[in-house]
Amino acid sequence: MTKRINKADRLIFSALQKAIAAEKIHLCLINSKINIPSSPVYNPWEGLVPLLSPVLLGLILIWAVGIACGITVMTVGIFAASHLARKKLENRLLERAKNKFVSDYQSCCDMWQFGGLVLVKADDKKIGCLAPEGDWKEFVVRYFSDLMTSRPEEAKVVPIEASADEKAA
């Protein structure tokens, strides 16, 4: 069941989207809390495939070539998967979480309630908001209220031309 959002929440969420898009807010993850099976952004294959691949390849090499070659490939492959692929997997998880977080208001609220997210000001990394204890709406209003506009960005205010009488005066 989706909850109807009021105009204030819509403006706050819009400001959050703009701030993340403009990289004024960094979304950080606490991997031990967000990369678990009950998480809305968890993908079990990302953790399984990098470790399963060298094991299966090693087993095939044990059968085809010999034990020494298979065990060596397994060891090197598991080491590479667990150390070298970790950064790539963390970046994919962050990107997936960021896309889901800014996709719509309900997803944002659901992910915030789940926890494991941290909003950090880009220009002052000491200022942040931790999910679910912190209030992301208050954080956005306090630090990014200038992005809370109800008119589209393209609608710029154009000064009215002074009339001929005013120019003469």
Backbone as a ProteinNet text record, in pm:
[ID]
protein_1_A
[PRIMARY]
MTKRINKADRLIFSALQKAIAAEKIHLCLINSKINIPSSPVYNPWEGLVPLLSPVLLGLILIWAVGIACGITVMTVGIFAASHLARKKLENRLLERAKNKFVSDYQSCCDMWQFGGLVLVKADDKKIGCLAPEGDWKEFVVRYFSDLMTSRPEEAKVVPIEASADEKAA
[TERTIARY]
84	0	88.9	71.8	151.3	80.8	161	109.4	113	5	3.4	95.9	174.8	265.8	212.8	238.9	193.7	297.8	263.4	349.6	484.2	483.6	608.5	704.1	652.5	737	787.3	701.6	741.3	855	847	952.9	1082.5	1072.1	1191.1	1257.2	1176	1231.5	1294.1	1231.7	1286.9	1421.9	1432.3	1559	1665.3	1625.3	1719	1770.5	1680.6	1720.4	1817.5	1786	1872.1	2008.5	2011.5	2138.2	2225.5	2165	2242.8	2291.4	2206.1	2245.3	2357.3	2353.5	2456.4	2577.9	2576.7	2684.3	2710.3	2603.7	2612.2	2592.8	2528.9	2512.5	2572.8	2653.9	2706	2624.9	2583.6	2515.2	2621.1	2637.3	2733.9	2657.5	2717.9	2654.1	2733.1	2662.5	2724.2	2702.2	2804.9	2790	2739.1	2780.9	2736.9	2587.9	2527	2383.1	2299.3	2356	2277	2296.9	2408.8	2436.6	2402.1	2274.7	2225.3	2100.3	2063.1	1951.3	1818.5	1788.2	1659.9	1662.4	1776.5	1791.1	1719.9	1664.1	1598.1	1694.3	1822.8	1919.2	2017.2	1990.8	2079.5	2065.4	2178.9	2180.7	2271.1	2213.9	2295.9	2399.2	2373	2465.5	2594.9	2590.1	2713.2	2815.6	2771.2	2865	2900.8	2809.8	2829.1	2914.3	2885.2	2952.6	3104.2	3152.4	3298.2	3373.1	3307.4	3373.5	3348.2	3231.5	3195.9	3272.7	3298.4	3368	3506.1	3595.3	3727.2	3720.4	3620.8	3607.6	3568.9	3469.4	3428.4	3539.9	3608.5	3720.9	3830.7	3857.5	3958.6	3921	3793.6	3748.6	3762.1	3729.7	3745.9	3893.3	3980.9	4125	4180.5	4126.8	4169.7	4138.1	4021.4	3979.4	4057	4077.5	4138.6	4291.4	4352.9	4498.5	4564.9	4520.2	4581	4549.8	4576.1	4542.2	4619	4746.8	4828.9	4778.6	4750.9	4702.4	4565.1	4474.7	4339.7	4338	4415.2	4421.2	4484.4	4585.2	4650.8	4553	4480.9	4382.3	4273.7	4226.8	4125.4	4175.9	4295.1	4351.2	4369.3	4432.3	4455.4	4322.4	4231.3	4101	4018.5	4015.9	3940.1	4003.6	4136.9	4204.7	4171.7	4179.6	4150	4004.4	3914.6	3772.2	3740.7	3800.2	3766.5	3835.4	3947.2	4018.1	4005	4022.7	4023.4	3882.8	3791.5	3656.1	3570.4	3616.8	3537.6	3501.5	3597.2	3571.2	3467.7	3478.9	3383.3	3243.1	3232.9	3103.2	3044.2	3129.1	3081.6	3029.9	3098	3051.4	2918.4	2901.2	2774.1	2660.9	2689	2588.6	2551.5	2651	2625.5	2540.9	2573.7	2497.9	2353.8	2336.4	2201.9	2122.2	2187.6	2120.7	2084.5	2176	2149.6	2032.9	2030.9	1921.7	1787.6	1785.4	1659.8	1619.4	1715.7	1688.6	1625.8	1671	1617.9	1509.9	1471.6	1373.4	1234.5	1188.9	1058.8	1054.9	958.8	948.9	930.8	846.2	818.6	942.8	1017.6	1141.9	1242.6	1248	1337.5	1303.9	1177.7	1134.4	1158.9	1130.2	1151.9	1299	1385	1528.2	1579.6	1526.6	1570.3	1530.6	1410.6	1366	1447.1	1492.6	1574.1	1707.2	1766.7	1894.6	2012.6	2131.6	2253.3	2294.1	2221.8	2252.3	2302	2387.1	2434.9	2436	2370.7	2377.6	2484.1	2578.4	2689.2	2698.5	2713.6	2734.2	2868.7	2870.4	2992.9	3097.6	3054.6	3151.3	3195.8	3127.6	3166.5	3134.8	3233	3211	3180.6	3190.3	3157.8	3007.2	2932.7	2787.8	2720.2	2642.1	2574.6	2449.1	2381.6	2256.7	2254.2	2241.1	2247.2	2108	2083	1953	1955.3	1847.9	1717.2	1701.6	1807.8	1797.5	1776	1846	1836.7	1712.9	1682.8	1568.3	1620.6	1608.3	1663	1591.1	1463.3	1387.9	1441	1465.1	1519.7	1659	1739.4	1873.8	1867.5	1777.7	1764.3	1712.6	1612.6	1556.7	1661.8	1737.7	1836.8	1949.8	2000.6	2121.3	2098.1	1982.9	1959.5	1823.3	1778	1646.9	1644.3	1761	1765.2	1725.3	1730.2	1691.4	1543.2	1473.7	1331.5	1248.4	1228.1	1146.3	1033.9	919.6	806.7	800.7	879.7	879.4	995.5	982.6	1090.3	1214.8	1328.4	1455.1	1458.7	1390.2	1395.7	1319.7	1226.2	1143.5	1221.1	1302.5	1382.3	1299.2	1327.7	1258.3	1323.1	1243	1292.4	1244.8	1336.5	1294.2	1204.8	1108.8	1015.5	1085.5	1072.3	1133	1068.7	1147	1092.7	1023.3	913.7	839.3	916.2	878.2	946.2	941.8	829.3	818.5	918.9	938	1031.2	1173.3	1203.6	1339.2	1373.2	1276	1300.1	1324.2	1266.6	1278.7	1410.8
-117.3	0	124.2	208.1	329	441.1	516.7	627.7	753.9	832.7	960.4	1056.5	1128.6	1223.7	1364.7	1447.1	1586	1668.9	1793.7	1879.9	1904.8	1919.4	1943.9	1825.8	1703.3	1585.1	1573.3	1608.1	1603.6	1703.4	1822.6	1922.9	1879.1	1818.9	1771.7	1659.3	1566.4	1455.8	1506.7	1604.4	1664.9	1730.5	1797.7	1860.1	1753.8	1642.4	1532.1	1478.3	1457.2	1408.5	1506.1	1635.4	1736.6	1740.4	1730.8	1737.2	1615.6	1498.7	1378.6	1386.6	1433.5	1446.3	1548.1	1656.6	1760.1	1726.8	1609.7	1563	1657.9	1718	1797	1706.9	1592.6	1490.3	1362.1	1298.2	1166.1	1062.8	960.3	848.2	742.7	710	607.9	489.2	372.5	250.5	189.5	127.2	42.3	-99.9	-155.1	-281.8	-394.9	-399.1	-508.3	-501.1	-385.3	-370.5	-372.6	-330.5	-317.7	-436.5	-505.3	-616	-748.9	-762.7	-883.8	-930.1	-1056.4	-1108.9	-1034.9	-973.7	-903.8	-762	-716.9	-581	-565.1	-445.3	-423.1	-414.9	-402.5	-392.4	-509.4	-612	-728.2	-813.5	-858.8	-950.1	-1067.5	-1185.2	-1297.6	-1343.6	-1323.2	-1368.7	-1289.2	-1165.1	-1084.6	-1138.8	-1199.4	-1257.7	-1401.4	-1469.6	-1611.7	-1637.7	-1569.8	-1597.8	-1574	-1463.7	-1445.3	-1554.4	-1616	-1723.4	-1861.4	-1878.2	-2008.1	-2035.2	-1932.1	-1949.2	-2012.4	-1959.5	-2024	-2165	-2189.8	-2324.1	-2423.7	-2387.9	-2477.2	-2496.2	-2387	-2398	-2485.5	-2468.7	-2552.3	-2698.9	-2728.4	-2868.1	-2929.7	-2850.5	-2899.4	-2924.9	-2833.9	-2852.3	-2968.9	-2993.8	-3110.6	-3237.9	-3243.8	-3361.8	-3374.7	-3259.5	-3264.1	-3266.2	-3186.4	-3169	-3238	-3202.8	-3261.8	-3177.9	-3239	-3174.5	-3044.5	-3042.8	-2923.9	-2802.8	-2823.4	-2714.1	-2666.3	-2756.4	-2720.5	-2644.7	-2692.1	-2626	-2487.8	-2475.6	-2346.3	-2246.3	-2289.5	-2201.5	-2162.5	-2257.8	-2226.1	-2122.6	-2142.6	-2052.7	-1911.6	-1902.3	-1771.1	-1705.6	-1783.1	-1729.5	-1680.2	-1756	-1713.6	-1589.2	-1584.4	-1466.2	-1343.5	-1359.4	-1247.3	-1203.8	-1299.6	-1266.1	-1195.5	-1241.4	-1183.1	-1049.8	-1024.2	-898.4	-797	-842.6	-749.7	-713.2	-806.6	-779.7	-708	-701.5	-640.7	-495.5	-417.2	-275.3	-258.9	-340.4	-334.1	-370.9	-473.3	-514.2	-408.1	-343.6	-235.6	-118.5	-85.7	22.9	-10.4	-135.2	-177	-171.1	-213.3	-207.8	-62.8	25.1	167.1	227.7	197.7	251.9	201.1	73.2	16.6	79.2	98.2	159.7	305.1	378	518.2	529.8	445.7	449.2	417.1	318.2	282.5	392.2	450.7	552.2	677.7	717.7	839.9	812.7	686	653.8	707	688.3	741.7	755.2	831.5	865.1	740.5	648.7	529.4	442.1	424.4	347.4	414.1	545.3	621.9	595.3	605.5	583.6	438.8	344.4	203.3	173.9	225.3	202.1	270.9	388.9	460.4	381.9	327.3	247.4	119.3	62.6	-58.6	-31.2	85.8	122.6	91.2	118.7	92.9	204	317.5	431.6	548.2	627.6	749.9	859.6	971.6	1089	1181.2	1223.5	1307.5	1428.9	1547.2	1668	1657.6	1689.3	1676.9	1779.2	1899.9	2004.3	2000.4	1926.6	1912	1769.8	1682.7	1540.6	1507.6	1605.1	1583.1	1588.6	1640.5	1655.3	1546.3	1464.5	1355.5	1314.2	1218.2	1168.3	1017.1	942.4	797.6	736.8	641.9	572.9	456.7	423.5	487.7	584.4	601	686.6	833.2	880.4	1021.2	1049.5	1177.1	1219.8	1282.4	1209	1257.7	1382.3	1394.1	1512.7	1637.3	1628.3	1742.1	1777.9	1676.7	1698.4	1776.8	1736.6	1804.3	1946.1	1963.7	2096.8	2188.5	2138.8	2221.6	2266	2175.3	2206.5	2232.4	2193	2207.5	2267.2	2357.3	2419.3	2504.3	2550.1	2628.6	2545.3	2413.1	2326.3	2289.9	2336	2303.8	2408.9	2386.3	2477.3	2397.8	2464	2394.5	2420.4	2514.2	2541.4	2466.2	2433.2	2363.6	2452	2387.1	2459.6	2551.1	2511.4	2590.7	2722.2	2728.3	2848.4	2952.5	3026	3130.7	3258.4	3334.7	3462.1	3563.5	3623.4	3721.6	3858.8	3955.9	4088.5	4154	4229.2	4299.2	4423	4443.1	4559.9	4685.9	4786.4	4914.7	4983.4	5046.8	5115.2	5236.6	5289.9	5405.9	5526.8	5543.3	5654.5	5642	5519.4	5498.2	5515.8	5476	5491.8	5637.9	5720.9	5864.4	5934.3	5884.6	5952.6	5931.9
0	0	0	-96.5	-104.2	-29.5	39.5	117.8	33.5	40.1	-31.1	41.9	-36.4	26.4	6.3	107.3	98.3	22.5	-2.1	-83.2	-15.1	117	189.4	173.8	190.6	173.6	30.4	-64.9	-206.1	-232	-173.7	-191.5	-124.5	-6.9	64	-15.2	-64.6	-143.5	-272.2	-334.9	-456	-426.3	-312.2	-273.1	-247.6	-187.9	-166.2	-299.4	-394.3	-527.2	-593.8	-587.1	-649.8	-583.1	-449.9	-376.6	-407.7	-418	-451.8	-596.1	-687.6	-828.5	-845.5	-768.1	-776.3	-690.1	-627.8	-540.3	-424.4	-373.5	-250.7	-129.5	-153.1	-50.3	-104.5	-20.6	-54.9	21.9	-47.6	15.8	44.9	172	212.2	268.9	260.7	307.5	421.2	512.5	613	562.1	498.1	425.5	512.9	639.3	725.4	755.8	737.6	763.3	635.9	522.5	399.9	305.4	315.6	224.1	291.9	330	393.8	318.6	330.2	250.8	264.5	376.8	390.7	334.4	287.5	234.9	101.3	75.4	-53.2	-171.8	-147.6	-257.1	-260.9	-183.7	-177.7	-302.9	-356.1	-469.5	-431	-404	-357.7	-460.2	-588.1	-690.8	-690.1	-646	-643.3	-545.2	-439.3	-344.2	-377.9	-443.9	-471.3	-595.2	-703.7	-831.7	-825.3	-766.9	-764.9	-686.6	-588.7	-514.1	-574.6	-632.2	-689.3	-818.7	-895.6	-1024.5	-1009.3	-923.3	-912.1	-852.7	-767.9	-711.3	-820.9	-900.6	-1009.5	-1111.7	-1146.8	-1240.6	-1181.8	-1054	-987.2	-986.5	-962.2	-964	-1102.8	-1204	-1342	-1370.8	-1326.2	-1349.8	-1269.2	-1149.5	-1072	-1149.7	-1206.2	-1280.9	-1412.2	-1483.4	-1616.1	-1612.3	-1523.4	-1526.6	-1407.7	-1289	-1169.7	-1046.5	-932.3	-804.6	-784	-809.8	-783.5	-862.3	-988	-1074	-1027.8	-997.7	-955.2	-823.9	-726.7	-595.3	-608.5	-692.2	-713.6	-774.7	-876.7	-940.6	-841.3	-761.1	-659.3	-559.8	-509.6	-408.3	-463.4	-578.5	-639.2	-677.2	-732.3	-772	-655.6	-546.7	-427.9	-366.6	-361.8	-309.9	-394.8	-526.1	-616.2	-602.4	-595.4	-585	-453.5	-346.4	-216.8	-191.6	-255.9	-230.9	-345.2	-466	-578.3	-625.3	-621.4	-669.2	-564.9	-440.9	-333.7	-363.3	-408.2	-436.1	-547	-650.9	-761.2	-713.1	-630.8	-577.6	-485.3	-405	-317.9	-399.7	-508.9	-595.6	-661.9	-703.4	-764	-661.6	-539.1	-432.8	-401.8	-395.5	-369.8	-481.4	-604.4	-717.4	-717.5	-687.4	-680.4	-566	-451.1	-337	-366.6	-430.1	-463.1	-561.1	-663	-761.4	-696.8	-609.6	-542.1	-444.1	-374.5	-273	-333.4	-451.2	-512.3	-616.3	-634.9	-738.6	-706.2	-584.1	-544.5	-392.3	-346	-204.1	-117.7	-159.3	-78.9	-65.8	-173.6	-168.1	-75.9	-82.6	4.4	151.6	185	324.1	367.3	279.1	312.2	337.1	250.6	268.5	393.9	423.1	543	668.9	669.4	783.5	797.4	685.7	690.5	758.6	729.2	790.5	700.3	751.4	676.3	582.7	584.9	499.3	583.9	523.4	586.2	480.4	510.1	423.6	481.1	397.2	441.9	351	413.3	333.2	262.8	135.6	56.7	98.9	134.5	168.4	314.7	400.1	539.8	584.2	574.5	598	743.5	832.4	973	997	900.7	915.2	834.9	905.1	838.4	911.2	855.4	911.5	891.2	1000.6	998.6	1003.1	913.4	911.2	1009.1	1068.7	1073.5	1190.4	1271.2	1389.9	1354.4	1251.9	1213.3	1129.2	1116.3	1036.7	907.6	797.4	670.9	623	655.3	612.5	681.9	810.8	885.3	834.6	802.5	748.8	618.4	529	399.4	419.4	504.7	527.9	589.2	684.3	753.2	661.1	578.8	501.9	353.4	301	157.2	127.3	211.4	190.2	63.2	17.7	-105.9	-228	-216.6	-328	-324.2	-223	-208.2	-280.5	-407.8	-487.4	-550.8	-565.7	-627.3	-776.8	-825.2	-969.3	-1033.9	-1159.3	-1229.5	-1240.4	-1252.3	-1263	-1384.8	-1490.9	-1613.6	-1600.9	-1507.6	-1493.1	-1413.6	-1480	-1416.2	-1406.6	-1302.5	-1285.8	-1378.8	-1463.1	-1559.3	-1513.9	-1499.2	-1456.2	-1561.2	-1513.7	-1602	-1655.6	-1784.3	-1847.5	-1794.5	-1769.2	-1724.3	-1841.4	-1811.3	-1918.1	-1966.8	-2080.6	-2139.8	-2047.5	-1973	-1880	-1765.8	-1714.9	-1604.5	-1651.2	-1776.1	-1828.2	-1844.4	-1882.7	-1903.3	-1770.4	-1664.6	-1535.8	-1470.3
[MASK]
+++++++++++++++++++++++++++++++++++++++++++++++++++++++++++++++++++++++++++++++++++++++++++++++++++++++++++++++++++++++++++++++++++++++++++++++++++++++++++++++++++++++++

